[in-house]
Amino acid sequence: MEARISTERHVQRQQKLKEQVDTRIAAAIEKKGILIVFTGNGKGKSTAAFGTVTRAVGHGKTVGVAQYIKGQWDNGEYNLLQPLGVEFHIMGTGFT
């Protein structure tokens, strides 16, 4: 019996908390973005970055990419994502 009452009280408290959070979210007027920088030695940075970009685009988010490419070659990521509205800023040589 006590466990049921305790569970009910917990559910009621959580519902009240959720209502407070929902009210604050509804009142929010400032839009915020996020900047993610992938750096480090070794492999995996581009894979992680473009996986994150793809997920964000899939959720309808606005995405921009600043990519440092060594040399001039066809960029498959650009070819795929640019038509979907991803803004690219390709940086060339001279950054290392």
C-alpha positions, -999 to +999 in steps of 0.1 A: +000+000+000+028+025+009+047+017-023+016+026-044+011+059-025+048+067-029+046+059-066+015+081-070+031+110-052+062+107-074+041+107-106+022+138-094+055+156-086+070+147-119+038+158-137+040+192-120+077+195-128+069+187-165+042+213-166+067+239-153+093+230-179+067+230-207+056+265-196+092+277-197+098+262-231+066+277-245+077+312-232+112+309-248+117+334-276+155+332-281+168+307-306+202+293-299+225+274-322+254+251-315+290+250-328+308+216-328+345+214-337+361+180-344+399+181-340+427+158-332+452+134-346+443+103-366+412+093-384+375+097-377+370+135-375+352+139-409+332+107-403+320+120-369+313+154-383+293+144-413+274+118-393+263+147-370+255+169-400+234+142-416+214+136-384+208+173-380+196+177-416+174+147-411+158+164-381+151+196-402+179+217-386+199+244-404+235+233-408+267+249-420+301+232-426+336+248-425+358+221-440+396+222-444+406+201-474+442+195-485+443+197-522+417+200-550+395+170-555+358+162-559+341+164-525+314+137-522+301+152-489+295+185-506+278+168-536+254+150-513+246+176-486+247+209-505+215+202-524+198+195-491+205+231-479+238+226-460+259+257-464+296+248-470+327+269-465+356+250-481+390+262-469+420+255-490+457+250-484+479+271-461+462+262-429+488+237-415 
